[in-house]
Amino acid sequence: MSHDRPRGFFNSKSLKERRRELRKNGTAAEALLWKYLQKRQLLGKKFRRQHSIGPFIVDFYCPECRVIVELDGGIHNEYWIGEYDLARGKVLRENGIVELRFENSVVFDNIEAVLEAIKVALLSRNPRT
């Protein structure tokens, strides 16, 4: 894992407006999950919404545990988006970040299972919780 990340690796100023736009125009699934993640409601962990890591913007990020939660709609099934997601996953792994992915429909149909999976990931990264 590289500890010599360039300045601006997290929340790059060049992506500030795009992050703001994504927060303002988030999906219904993101809004629902955010209700459970905001204000340290899940295991007391702070999550950031639409956070940039390198050139990528992720849906939710817990910096303490280095866990990302991504919600996927139909667009992520497109070939070129899949390639982008693979490249992004590689960068994240190289920087010691774990990525969880859930379909939007799962968030609506079984939010409890999504929250439980996130808890397991957080605890595996920070067992003192």
Order of alpha helices (4+ residues) and beta strands (2+ residues): alpha-alpha-beta-beta-beta-alpha-beta-alpha-alpha
